[in-house]
Structures are given as structure tokens and as C-alpha cells.
Amino acid sequence: MDRIFRHSTRIFALMVIALAVAIFAGLLHAAMPAVKQFGFRFITGRTWDPVEQNFGALPFLFGTIVSSALALLIATPVGLGVAIFLNELAPRRVRAPLAFVIDLLAAIPSVVYGLWGIFTLVPFMREHPSGWLARHLGWIPLFRGPSYGVGMLTGGVILAIMILPTISSISREVLSAVPNTQREGALALGSTRWEMVRHAVLPYAKSGIFGAVVLGLGRALGETMAVTMVIGNRPEISASLLAPSYTMASVLANEFAEATTDLYVSALVEIGLLLFVVTILVNIGARLMVRKVKQA
Amino acid sequence: MNVAVDVTQMLPPRVIPRALMRRKLIDRGMRTLAGCAIGLAMVPLVSVLWKLLALGLPGLRPGFFTSLPVPVGESGGGMGNAFVGTLIVVAIGSAIGIPIGVFAGIYLAEFGRGPLARWVRFMADVLSGVPSIAVGMFAYTVVVMPIGHFSALSGGVALSVLMIPVVTRTTEEMLKLVPNTLREAALALGAPRWRATLSIVLPTALPGVLAGIMLAIARVAGETAPLLFTAFGDPHWFAGVTKPVAALPMQIFVYASSPYDEWHQQAWTGALVLVLLIVVMQLAVRLYARSRLR
């Protein structure tokens, strides 16, 4: 009986492994026709034309990478600031409630951010940040063109909001793994609070915080709904951050259910496969970095 | 005559070294910046919640939960079918995902030494990072393609894949918190290992395990992307697990992207209902876990 119990729980455990392998194998299998047809051209091609059956995914790769990079650029300093404030500087009594409020940001579903994005963030961006950039810095190619509101920059901002709780909560975990003797040592030497954070806490937590940021990146890469609703969905590569763009996840959300031919479906699955492989590599790297600090 | 003497004037002037001054200023500045980060992080949260209440609350009538969507131009109508559909898809996902997750977690906590367990943990972590849209594609290839059409079942399968890693890891963590003395006591009384696990260890850890399950449910209830090409959506009431079915997040997406004001209104109300559902579940878990801890 004990043997049976043990073996049956093991079967369930093996299912977890089987599932991960099956996702990879399933996507790979379904993507094969496109892989065979286009080969490496799939990644470097710039035309996405379902009518002509010509599929190049570069605009989507570009959109995903740039919007995620923008999100990191915005969310990293803010998220780290939140983590430092909550873990090192805030009065003890307000720490838990504030942390809960920040975690609420993670509880709001992606599609609700998208809804808010369409009706609140996009008009705001069109008038203020993007509009200002277009008016005053429009001579830089980065901000050239009219400010539609929807576009790469808005996509980056909404992603930043969504990955902020990831970055701040993992950073907080890492910071609280830093031994208190580090802090006490610094304070005893007469450092101010900030100097303590800067010289005794952050260096110790460095690789873990980097891991938190990379986990945020993993989330940003695969995030679908909110970005789809505000990025403009135009498969073009533009130097301007104000121009509409398109991400890998967005094209899947918009076109997969309506894909008509086998090759079209297969090309979309290949995008999904690329997304899957990249996010997994990013996540594995991040987890290794976070673990290093927490175990030390 | 004024006899009061300002004593401080007799003291040597207090000199704060310039370097110290600078350090204190930097300290102040950085603290303020960190405080600003918190403030900045709150802005979107407050704005989202405010908009949800201001725009969603007016549409929150009983009819919202009991009627089907109506065509543009007609008044009334609701998201009753989407609400029911969400419950059904989440229930299917739970029915598949919870047993697998809980038993895999039991294996990891009770027998989990050696390379196999390490691989399971690793894969569970990997799975929890897979983009939900890729999970939707997976469900499409294994359920929708063989059956030949979209179905509530395939949506449930997609959600179960998202639940499994969460349930597995929290179950493991919670079972590990059960003191070993309990296991030993049960075994010393002659209980076989399976009995000790199922009647002593699991019930002891049950509040934590349930909390993990609730968090997993709250996480998938708001998912849209994995349902787009599995459950697909449907304007009618639920008609069976092998038929396409509507879901609240998908309906919000469709209505939000439409050009009609009535639909936008419905989208906001739907979003309010969805967020309330999720936040209430999470709050309940937190309060429950806290009351258990004491």
C-alpha cells in the first residue's frame, strides 16, 4: 500500500515534467511547417503578409524587445526604490500595509489594465508625455512623428506598471535575506541610512536584485492583453517610440483564432515557440541569480 | 530690564562639518526619492480603482448577471453568460489542476529527495514562467485540433496548466512546515506512511494548501490570453463542455476594443466585477492565513 501511494504521487510529479516537455514538443511539432518553409528567414524577414503567405517575424521581435526594454527602464528604478523604502526606510508599522497595496497591482488582471489603458492612459499619453516629446523633441528620430497615444512608449509604460510588483516583491525578498549584521556594522561605523543601503545592503543583494529585474523581463516579454490594447498593432519597425508597434504576444492574440491556412497557423505557432523558449531561458537565469543570494 | 540671557550665545558656535552636511543631505534626498517611488507606484493603482468604481458601478445591476449581451443600440443586456462561463472554465481548470498540483506537492514534500524531485521543482518553476498565451496555444494543439472546434474543456485545460505549478509549489512548502514529530508520532502508532500523510500531515497543512489553491484560482480567473483560442467566446448561455463558452475577461476585451459607448460601459462593469472577485478571494486568503497563524 505504501509503495502504491508513493508511486502514485510520483506519477503526478512526473506529470509536471511531462507537461513542460509536452508544451515544448507540441509547439515545436505544430511550428515545423513554418520552420521548414522559411528557416532562418523567419527571424530576419520584415514582411508579414498572410495573403501572400509570406511570413517574417522581425517586426514582432523588435516590438517585444523594445517595449520590454522600455518597461525595465521605467520599472527598475521605481521598483527598487519601492523595495528599499519598504524594507529599509519606512516605519515598521506601515511596511506590511504598503506592501499589500503594492502587491494589489499584481492582482489586477491584464485585460483590466488594457481597458484602463485604452480610456485613461492612451488619452493622457497623447496629450502630455508623448505629445510633449513630439512637440519639443520631435527633431530626434526617437520621438519623430505625430503622437497618437497608442504606440511603443505607451506599451512600455503599461508593461512597466505590470512588472513593477514583480520587481519590487522579489527585490524585497532578496533584501530581507541580507543579514542584519551587515546593516548594524554599517550603522555602527557612523553611516547614514542611505549609506548603509548603498554600501552594506545593495552590494550584498546585487545579483538577487538583478535576478528580480530579469524575472520582471520574463513577465514583460510574455505579457499579452494590456500591450495588445495600447501598442497600436502595426507590424512596422520604426525608430520612433511614438509610432505604433506590434509584439509577438499581441500578434498571437489578434490573429491566431482567425488564421485560415495551415502555413499561417504554423507561422504563428513558431512565434509562440520563440516566445516560450526565450521567456524560459530568461526565467531560469533569473531564478538562479535569486537563489544565489537567498542561499548565501 | 531684561535679565534673560540667551545661553546658547555663550556656547562656542556649533560647526557642522561640510562633509557631514553633504552626507546628511544625500541621505535625505535618497529617502525622499524612495518615498516618491512608492507614491509613483500608487498612481496607476489609485487611478485604475477609481475609474473602475466611477465608470463600472453605474452598470452594476442584477440584470448584469442574469441577461445575455444584446446587440448595439438595444438597451439593457449583461454579461450573465460570460460570468457563468468564467465560473465553468475555472471549475474545469481546478478539477484538472488541483489534484495534479496537490499530489505532485505531496511527492515533493514527503518523498522529494534525489534528482527526480529536483527536476520536478525546476520544471514547476519553468512552467510558472511560461507566457499564458503560449499555454493557450498548447491547449489549442492538444485539445482543440483533435476535437475540431473550440470548447470550454480546452479553456479549462489551458487554465489547469497555469494552476499546476502554483499549487505544486505551495503545497510542498506548506507540507514542509508540518513538524516532523507529527509524522513520527503517526508512524509510531503504527500508521502506514500513506495514512500518516493523508490523515495527519495533509489535514494539518490544509489551511496553507487551500490558500495556495485559492491564490492559483484568483490568478487564472482573470486570464484572457489562454482562452482566446480555446474557450473562444460565445454569445449564448453555456451549452456543454465541448461547446465554445464566453468568459468575463474575454468579453471585457471584446467590448473594450469596440467603438460603442454602451459596450464600453459594460466592459467597465465587467472589469469591476472581475477585480472584485479576485481581490475578495485574495483578501479572504490573507485574512484566513493570518487568523490561522495566531
Interface residues (C-beta under 8 A of the other chain):
Chain A: M1 D2 I4 F5 R6 S8 T9 R10 F12 A13 L14 M15 V16 I17 L19 A20 A22 I23 G26 L27 H29 A30 P77 V78 G79 L80 G81 V82 I84 F85 L86 L89 A90 L98 F100 V101 I102 L104 L105 A107 I108 P109 S110 V111 V112 Y113 G114 L115 W116 I118 F119 T120 I161 L164 S168 T192 R193 W194 E195 V197 R198 L215 G218 L221 G222 E223 T224 M225 M229 A249 L252 A253 F256 A257 L268 V269 G272 L273 L275 F276 T279 I280 V282 N283 I284 R287
Chain B: R23 K24 I26 D27 M30 R31 L33 A34 G35 C36 A37 I38 L40 A41 M42 P44 L45 S47 V48 K51 L52 L55 P99 I100 F103 A104 I106 Y107 L108 E110 F111 G112 L116 A117 W119 V120 M123 A124 D125 V126 L127 G129 V130 P131 S132 I133 A134 V135 M137 F138 Y140 T141 V142 V161 I164 P165 T168 P192 R193 W194 T197 A218 A221 G222 E223 T224 A225 L228 F229 F232 P249 M250 I252 F253 A256 S257 H264 A267 W268 A271 L274 V275 I278 V279 Q282 R286
